[in-house]
Amino acid sequence: MQSKILLFKVVLILVFFWGNPASAQQELIFILAGQSNMAGQGERSKVPAHYRKNPRNVSFYHNGYKAPLNHFAYFGPEIGFAHEVARRYPKHQIKIIKFAVGGTSMLAWAPNWSVHRANLTKNASAGPLFKKLLQTANASYDSKKSRISAVLWVQGEADAKYPAIARQYKNNLSIFVTALRRQLDNRNTQFIVAGVNPPVKQFPASAVINKAQKQVVASLPNMQFIRTIDLSKRSDNLHFDTLGQIKLGKRFAKLVRP
């Protein structure tokens, strides 16, 4: 009799898990990419104590190598993002893949990269970043077993230096998003863009970039825009400081979905 009861319980458990796909928690993978405000100038030495411990369900990959979140002297939005997304999805394993290169324009990230085009914003030496981003992502997860949950994008200041290039930003970003989605998993992966607000004197076309970012977000599916103008910065009034980066990461995390 007891063996029959035990068998019945096992069957119930199997039916529950097989019949409820949501119960099988898949790994959540997030790609963080962009230029210097994604690379980050938040200071590790100033991180509040409760952000210094790596969340147990989060693994972090920087430029293709696994590392603790607090491994580097400077950081971007990954720390605030990791803690907030771990709190939101405690039953999921979370993988953060970061690849960022400071001072790079959309011409450096173009899927159809060329030395001539990249050199228009003095980025030829960075090489084809779209290709490098894909290589970094592919080295950090198994595309046959997992899929990307979202791409977080912090970039645009470099384009804002060049008014003629800034006028191409809408088209360049649209091409980038569409090509990246196609290469990652051929679906409309969630894509979240952080607005730019650098000093206008050095970056005269920043308003053009912000407008273009919002237009792309409105024109393509499954995209969101994050306002950053209220985030605190370092003395250069360009790079977010420690608290600003933590807040930026948390804002990203509040928008992502499994």
Number of C-alpha atoms within 10 A of each C-alpha: 6 7 8 9 10 11 11 11 12 12 11 12 11 11 11 12 12 12 10 10 10 9 11 11 12 16 19 20 23 24 20 25 20 26 22 22 28 28 22 22 21 25 17 18 12 13 16 11 8 8 16 17 12 17 19 11 18 21 18 22 22 20 18 19 12 14 13 15 23 19 10 11 12 16 23 28 29 26 26 23 23 28 23 21 25 19 13 14 15 14 14 17 16 23 22 22 27 26 21 23 20 16 19 24 28 31 31 27 25 21 19 14 18 14 16 12 16 22 14 14 19 17 21 18 10 17 15 20 21 20 15 16 23 15 13 20 25 14 15 21 17 10 13 7 8 13 17 21 18 24 24 23 23 23 27 31 30 25 26 27 20 18 16 11 19 26 16 16 25 21 15 20 21 18 16 19 22 16 16 21 18 13 11 16 14 11 12 17 21 21 22 21 22 25 24 23 22 22 14 12 9 13 18 18 23 26 17 17 27 22 15 23 25 18 15 22 20 13 11 14 12 13 19 20 20 17 14 16 12 8 16 18 18 13 9 10 12 18 22 26 25 25 19 22 28 26 21 25 23 20 20 26 22 12 14 19 12 14
